[in-house]
Amino acid sequence: METRKVQRLGPSTLAMTLPAEWASEQDVEKGDEVSIRMGGKGTLTVMPESASSEETEAIVHSDKLDADSVERAIVAQYVLGRRVIRIERSEGALDSDIINAVYKAETQLMGLGVIEETPESIAIRCSVDAEDFTLDNLLERLERTGRTMRGEAIKALAHGNPDLAQRALNRERQANKIFVLLLRLIFTAHQNPNLARAVDLDSGFPLIGYRSIAKNLELTADNAEDIADIVMETEGHSLAIDSSVMREIRELTEQVDEITSRSVEAAVERDYDLAIEVRQRFHAISEQEREILAGLPEMSNEELLRVREVLVSLEQTAQYAVRNAEIAANLALNEESEHTTII
């Protein structure tokens, strides 16, 4: 780490010089403006003014890539915050499978659209701005989407309704779009501290926690998808259990929904008491899951396995909620409150 000496320029002005190497790399010259941001723990961030308005572009060379690799590369460049992504081939026209991969990626990512196409090149541009969203809002939206999927899947299971299960499966794409958009905003806010303020964060400290919460919420949507798949694959689209057991499973689902929602609220509000409550309620949910399993009537191994898969998906979702509550506790305890004094 390099140190610099602070000098006095006037009665109330202190100054320090910028490292020449940094100024050269950032094209900062005498008379240029820089952005200064004061953060927590006494930090001060200096950035070139161009950093907040720079429109980054990436070129994906498809000559030695298959269609799946091109699609993954587009998603990666989107997550990394590129505004324009070009897919090019050095010789000859793009193969049809590469073109299809570009359009497939476009449908999976929020705010992405083709702006230019030639036989040898396709350019896609992201119209999403950091100022359009907050990370807190997107976390809440992702949680609600997963909760809706879970509710539809369990209701489909209770009523033997494949159409409702399919509706839950269709929502998985929306959940993935929100998740990848969250990753994009988290990465760009990490790279450019000015953008942390744009997504409604006072500092970049919570970003690593938000990344973990987003992944856990994406996994809970996968759990709901698993239950919907069971509905679609099971004969009669329902479990071989009586109505009283199904009612217990629906009650269990409601409790899982509650702690999943509250864990995100604890993170957004930095509420340590709420994080503790989530952990406490998890133990009751685990106990209830074991009681349902122990009280099942005699049935075939195949039918028993399906019931277990549903219960396991619900318990895994509850476990993800506990993980989110632990992250929320860390975020809450990093701030002054009735529980903590930071000296």
C-alpha positions as CSV (number, residue, x, y, z in Angstrom):
1,M,0.0,0.0,0.0
2,E,1.3,3.4,-1.0
3,T,1.2,6.4,1.4
4,R,0.9,10.1,0.5
5,K,1.7,13.2,2.6
6,V,-1.2,15.6,3.1
7,Q,-0.2,19.3,2.5
8,R,-1.9,22.5,3.5
9,L,-2.8,24.9,0.6
10,G,-4.7,27.5,2.6
11,P,-6.3,28.3,5.9
12,S,-8.9,25.5,5.5
13,T,-7.7,23.4,2.6
14,L,-5.8,20.2,2.7
15,A,-4.5,18.5,-0.4
16,M,-2.6,15.5,-1.6
17,T,-1.2,14.5,-5.1
18,L,-2.6,11.7,-7.3
19,P,-0.3,8.9,-8.2
20,A,1.1,9.6,-11.7
21,E,0.7,6.0,-12.8
22,W,-3.0,6.0,-11.8
23,A,-3.6,9.4,-13.5
24,S,-1.9,8.1,-16.7
25,E,-4.0,4.9,-16.8
26,Q,-7.2,6.9,-16.2
27,D,-6.3,9.6,-18.7
28,V,-6.6,12.2,-15.9
29,E,-4.8,15.5,-16.7
30,K,-4.5,18.9,-15.2
31,G,-7.9,20.7,-15.2
32,D,-10.0,17.4,-15.4
33,E,-12.7,16.7,-12.8
34,V,-12.7,13.6,-10.6
35,S,-15.5,12.2,-8.5
36,I,-14.9,12.0,-4.7
37,R,-17.0,9.8,-2.5
38,M,-16.9,9.5,1.2
39,G,-17.7,6.0,2.5
40,G,-17.9,4.2,5.8
41,K,-14.9,3.6,8.1
42,G,-13.2,6.8,7.0
43,T,-12.7,5.8,3.4
44,L,-12.5,8.2,0.5
45,T,-12.8,7.0,-3.1
46,V,-11.5,9.0,-6.0
47,M,-12.7,8.2,-9.5
48,P,-12.3,9.8,-13.0
49,E,-15.5,11.6,-14.0
50,S,-15.6,9.5,-17.1
51,A,-16.1,6.3,-15.1
52,S,-19.7,6.9,-14.4
53,S,-20.7,7.6,-18.0
54,E,-18.3,5.3,-19.8
55,E,-20.2,2.9,-22.2
56,T,-18.3,-0.3,-22.1
57,E,-18.3,-2.7,-25.0
58,A,-17.1,-6.3,-25.4
59,I,-16.5,-8.4,-28.5
60,V,-17.0,-12.1,-28.4
61,H,-15.0,-13.9,-31.1
62,S,-17.1,-16.9,-32.1
63,D,-14.6,-18.6,-34.5
64,K,-13.6,-21.3,-32.0
65,L,-16.7,-21.4,-29.8
66,D,-19.8,-23.5,-30.1
67,A,-23.3,-22.1,-29.6
68,D,-23.5,-23.0,-25.9
69,S,-20.2,-21.3,-25.2
70,V,-21.3,-18.2,-27.1
71,E,-24.5,-18.0,-25.1
72,R,-22.6,-18.3,-21.8
73,A,-20.1,-15.6,-22.9
74,I,-23.0,-13.2,-23.6
75,V,-24.5,-13.9,-20.2
76,A,-21.1,-13.3,-18.6
77,Q,-20.5,-10.0,-20.4
78,Y,-24.0,-8.9,-19.4
79,V,-23.3,-9.7,-15.7
80,L,-20.0,-7.9,-15.9
81,G,-21.9,-4.7,-16.9
82,R,-21.1,-4.4,-20.6
83,R,-23.4,-2.0,-22.4
84,V,-22.8,-3.3,-25.9
85,I,-21.9,-7.0,-26.7
86,R,-20.7,-7.9,-30.2
87,I,-20.5,-11.4,-31.5
88,E,-18.2,-11.6,-34.5
89,R,-16.6,-14.1,-36.8
90,S,-13.3,-13.2,-38.4
91,E,-13.9,-15.1,-41.7
92,G,-17.2,-15.9,-43.3
93,A,-20.8,-15.6,-42.0
94,L,-21.9,-16.5,-38.5
95,D,-23.3,-20.0,-38.3
96,S,-27.0,-20.4,-37.8
97,D,-26.6,-22.1,-34.4
98,I,-24.5,-19.1,-33.2
99,I,-27.2,-16.7,-34.4
100,N,-29.8,-18.7,-32.6
101,A,-27.6,-18.7,-29.4
102,V,-27.5,-14.9,-29.5
103,Y,-31.3,-14.6,-29.8
104,K,-31.7,-17.2,-27.1
105,A,-29.5,-15.2,-24.7
106,E,-31.4,-12.0,-25.6
107,T,-34.7,-13.6,-24.4
108,Q,-33.1,-14.7,-21.1
109,L,-31.7,-11.3,-20.1
110,M,-33.6,-8.2,-19.0
111,G,-33.2,-5.1,-21.1
112,L,-31.1,-6.8,-23.9
113,G,-31.9,-6.2,-27.5
114,V,-30.3,-6.6,-31.0
115,I,-29.2,-3.2,-32.4
116,E,-27.2,-4.3,-35.4
117,E,-26.8,-7.4,-37.5
118,T,-24.7,-8.3,-40.5
119,P,-23.7,-11.8,-41.9
120,E,-20.5,-11.6,-39.9
121,S,-21.5,-9.8,-36.7
122,I,-24.4,-9.2,-34.3
123,A,-24.5,-6.4,-31.8
124,I,-26.7,-6.4,-28.7
125,R,-27.2,-3.6,-26.3
126,C,-28.4,-3.5,-22.7
127,S,-30.8,-0.7,-22.0
128,V,-30.9,-1.2,-18.2
129,D,-29.5,1.6,-16.1
130,A,-28.5,1.2,-12.5
131,E,-30.7,4.1,-11.5
132,D,-33.8,2.1,-12.7
133,F,-33.6,-0.3,-9.8
134,T,-32.4,-0.8,-6.3
135,L,-30.8,-4.0,-5.0
136,D,-33.3,-4.1,-2.1
137,N,-36.3,-3.9,-4.5
138,L,-34.8,-6.6,-6.8
139,L,-34.2,-8.9,-3.8
140,E,-37.8,-8.5,-2.7
141,R,-39.0,-9.1,-6.3
142,L,-37.0,-12.3,-6.6
143,E,-38.3,-13.6,-3.2
144,R,-41.9,-12.9,-4.2
145,T,-41.4,-14.7,-7.5
146,G,-40.0,-17.8,-5.8
147,R,-42.8,-17.6,-3.2
148,T,-45.5,-17.4,-6.0
149,M,-43.9,-20.4,-7.8
150,R,-43.9,-22.4,-4.6
151,G,-47.6,-21.6,-3.8
152,E,-48.7,-22.5,-7.3
153,A,-46.8,-25.8,-7.3
154,I,-48.2,-26.9,-3.9
155,K,-51.7,-25.8,-4.9
156,A,-51.3,-27.8,-8.1
157,L,-50.2,-30.8,-6.1
158,A,-53.2,-30.5,-3.8
159,H,-55.8,-30.2,-6.7
160,G,-54.0,-32.3,-9.3
161,N,-53.8,-29.3,-11.6
162,P,-51.1,-29.6,-14.2
163,D,-51.9,-26.2,-15.7
164,L,-51.1,-24.5,-12.4
165,A,-47.9,-26.4,-12.1
166,Q,-47.0,-25.3,-15.7
167,R,-47.6,-21.7,-14.6
168,A,-45.1,-22.1,-11.8
169,L,-42.6,-23.6,-14.3
170,N,-43.1,-20.7,-16.7
171,R,-42.2,-18.2,-13.9
172,E,-38.7,-19.8,-13.5
173,R,-37.5,-17.7,-16.5
174,Q,-38.6,-14.5,-14.8
175,A,-36.8,-15.5,-11.6
176,N,-33.6,-16.2,-13.5
177,K,-33.9,-12.8,-15.3
178,I,-34.1,-11.0,-12.0
179,F,-31.2,-13.0,-10.5
180,V,-28.9,-12.3,-13.4
181,L,-29.9,-8.6,-13.4
182,L,-29.0,-8.5,-9.7
183,L,-25.6,-10.0,-10.5
184,R,-25.1,-7.3,-13.1
185,L,-25.9,-4.5,-10.7
186,I,-23.7,-6.0,-8.0
187,F,-20.7,-6.4,-10.2
188,T,-21.0,-2.9,-11.7
189,A,-21.5,-1.4,-8.2
190,H,-18.4,-3.2,-7.0
191,Q,-16.3,-2.0,-10.0
192,N,-17.6,1.6,-9.8
193,P,-18.4,2.8,-6.2
194,N,-20.4,5.7,-7.7
195,L,-23.0,3.1,-8.8
196,A,-23.4,1.8,-5.3
197,R,-25.1,5.0,-4.5
198,A,-27.2,4.7,-7.7
199,V,-28.6,1.3,-6.4
200,D,-29.4,2.9,-3.1
201,L,-26.4,1.7,-1.0
202,D,-24.3,4.0,1.2
203,S,-21.2,1.8,0.6
204,G,-20.0,-1.3,-1.2
205,F,-19.8,-3.3,2.0
206,P,-23.2,-5.1,1.6
207,L,-22.5,-6.3,-2.0
208,I,-21.0,-9.6,-1.1
209,G,-23.9,-10.4,1.2
210,Y,-26.4,-9.4,-1.4
211,R,-24.7,-11.7,-3.9
212,S,-25.2,-14.6,-1.5
213,I,-28.8,-13.7,-0.7
214,A,-29.6,-13.5,-4.4
215,K,-28.1,-16.9,-5.1
216,N,-30.1,-18.4,-2.2
217,L,-33.3,-16.9,-3.5
218,E,-32.5,-18.3,-7.0
219,L,-32.1,-21.7,-5.4
220,T,-35.5,-21.5,-3.6
221,A,-37.1,-20.8,-7.0
222,D,-35.4,-24.0,-8.2
223,N,-36.9,-25.8,-5.3
224,A,-40.4,-24.6,-6.3
225,E,-39.6,-25.8,-9.9
226,D,-38.7,-29.2,-8.5
227,I,-42.2,-29.5,-6.8
228,A,-43.9,-28.4,-10.0
229,D,-42.0,-31.0,-12.0
230,I,-43.2,-33.7,-9.5
231,V,-46.8,-32.5,-10.3
232,M,-46.2,-32.8,-14.0
233,E,-44.5,-36.2,-13.8
234,T,-46.9,-37.9,-11.3
235,E,-49.8,-39.9,-12.5
236,G,-53.0,-38.0,-11.7
237,H,-50.7,-35.0,-10.9
238,S,-51.2,-35.4,-7.1
239,L,-49.6,-37.4,-4.2
240,A,-51.1,-40.6,-2.9
241,I,-52.0,-39.1,0.5
242,D,-55.3,-38.1,2.2
243,S,-56.5,-34.6,2.5
244,S,-55.3,-34.1,6.1
245,V,-51.7,-34.8,5.2
246,M,-52.0,-32.5,2.2
247,R,-53.3,-29.8,4.5
248,E,-50.3,-30.2,6.8
249,I,-48.0,-29.8,3.8
250,R,-49.8,-26.6,2.8
251,E,-49.5,-25.3,6.4
252,L,-45.8,-26.2,6.3
253,T,-45.5,-24.2,3.0
254,E,-47.1,-21.2,4.6
255,Q,-44.5,-21.2,7.4
256,V,-41.7,-21.6,4.9
257,D,-43.1,-18.7,2.9
258,E,-43.1,-16.6,6.1
259,I,-39.5,-17.1,7.1
260,T,-38.3,-16.7,3.5
261,S,-40.0,-13.3,3.3
262,R,-38.8,-12.3,6.7
263,S,-35.2,-13.2,6.1
264,V,-35.1,-10.8,3.1
265,E,-36.9,-8.1,5.1
266,A,-34.3,-8.6,7.8
267,A,-31.5,-8.0,5.3
268,V,-33.1,-5.0,3.6
269,E,-34.1,-3.3,6.9
270,R,-30.9,-4.4,8.7
271,D,-33.1,-5.9,11.5
272,Y,-31.2,-8.1,13.8
273,D,-34.2,-9.1,15.9
274,L,-36.0,-10.3,12.7
275,A,-33.0,-12.4,11.7
276,I,-33.0,-14.1,15.1
277,E,-36.8,-14.8,14.7
278,V,-36.1,-16.5,11.4
279,R,-33.6,-18.9,13.0
280,Q,-35.9,-19.7,15.9
281,R,-38.9,-20.4,13.6
282,F,-36.8,-22.7,11.4
283,H,-36.5,-25.3,14.2
284,A,-40.3,-25.6,14.4
285,I,-40.5,-26.1,10.6
286,S,-37.9,-28.9,10.7
287,E,-39.8,-30.6,13.5
288,Q,-43.1,-30.3,11.6
289,E,-41.5,-31.8,8.5
290,R,-40.3,-34.8,10.4
291,E,-43.7,-35.3,12.0
292,I,-45.4,-35.3,8.6
293,L,-43.0,-37.8,7.3
294,A,-43.3,-40.0,10.4
295,G,-47.2,-39.9,10.2
296,L,-47.4,-41.0,6.6
297,P,-49.6,-44.2,5.9
298,E,-48.3,-47.3,4.2
299,M,-47.5,-46.6,0.5
300,S,-45.2,-47.8,-2.2
301,N,-41.5,-46.8,-2.2
302,E,-42.1,-44.7,-5.4
303,E,-45.0,-42.8,-3.8
304,L,-43.1,-42.3,-0.6
305,L,-40.1,-41.0,-2.5
306,R,-42.3,-38.3,-4.2
307,V,-43.7,-37.2,-0.8
308,R,-40.1,-37.0,0.6
309,E,-39.0,-35.0,-2.4
310,V,-41.7,-32.4,-1.8
311,L,-40.8,-32.2,1.9
312,V,-37.1,-32.0,1.2
313,S,-37.6,-29.1,-1.3
314,L,-39.6,-27.2,1.4
315,E,-37.0,-27.8,4.1
316,Q,-34.1,-26.8,1.7
317,T,-36.0,-23.6,1.1
318,A,-36.3,-23.0,4.8
319,Q,-32.5,-23.6,5.1
320,Y,-31.8,-21.0,2.5
321,A,-34.0,-18.6,4.5
322,V,-31.8,-19.2,7.5
323,R,-28.6,-18.6,5.5
324,N,-30.2,-15.3,4.4
325,A,-31.0,-14.4,8.0
326,E,-27.4,-15.0,9.0
327,I,-26.2,-12.6,6.3
328,A,-28.9,-10.1,7.4
329,A,-27.5,-10.4,11.0
330,N,-24.0,-9.6,9.8
331,L,-25.3,-6.5,7.9
332,A,-27.4,-5.4,10.9
333,L,-24.5,-5.8,13.3
334,N,-22.3,-3.6,11.2
335,E,-24.4,-0.6,12.0
336,E,-25.2,1.2,15.2
337,S,-28.4,0.0,17.0
338,E,-29.8,-0.8,20.4
339,H,-27.7,-4.0,20.2
340,T,-24.4,-2.6,19.0
341,T,-22.2,0.4,19.5
342,I,-19.4,0.8,16.9
343,I,-16.3,2.6,18.3
